[in-house]
Amino acid sequence: MKPDQPAFAPPSDADARRAKPAVICYPTDALAPPDHQAMQGRRASATHRATCVILPRDARCTTVPAGGFFRITCPDGAQVGDLNLWSATDLTEHFYSGKTRALHGTHLSTGDRLWSRFPNMRPMATITEDTLDWYGWDADGGSVHDVIGTRCDPYTGRLLSGSDYHYCCHSNLTRALADHTGMSLAEAESYVHDVLNVFMCTGFTNDTHQYFMKASPVRKGDYLEFFAEIDLIVGLSACPGGDCGDEHTSDKAACYPLVIDVFESTEPFTSPAPNAYDRSHGR
Ligand SMILES: [Zn+2]
């Protein structure tokens, strides 16, 4: 724990130092905005290809072709999902939640892109519809669909409670990727990464700036829809926290299924090129 009082006295110009203007680290003005009109046109002619049901406290993977769409729906009780994305042709190219957060902010909604890790660092998916976009920011500073939590996992559970729980999102995604690819659990686990917390309501407390969660505002029928920028393997876990209004990493919370619907478009589409940096790193 941090001490209650600072160990060092503030300088005489402390207020002036604190009053410096905040500067956005990564302005996105130079990025071409998503072409919503073109995406709406593609979506109108896209055909439903598959439905993937994710059972409570479990995860599944499904594929989505570039130029298609996938919709994550809450079909029953309030339920949070942990989303992983991989390139279908190269599992080492996966979603980079940290850089996505640096570019688009702590919580995502319509128009935000989900970027892949270095060196490709390109859009993997773009959010095209969000039925929870009305939520905005609540009085606690919370909002929905965050990229600040990592995913619930048995290692942190063991660290903080001393017991093992096997149906955290990390383990669920590990089993799902192993089942989808035929890899061993150990190999699949190395590809599981930090998530987009679909439908989850989170923020940082005002006093201690700790990560908090509160009951998701998601209702039956709410959905988050994405345009697939590259050929994707989509992994989704129905978190053991349920609506994440109380606790996760246990069997205590009421949990419900989630659904992924995949829509395929026959219109031609060219995926974004990998990042153009030459990777010489100064040598
Ligand atoms: Zn979870």
Residues whose N, C-alpha, C, O or C-beta is under 5 A from the ligand:
A	BS01	ZN	D82 C152 C169 C239 P240
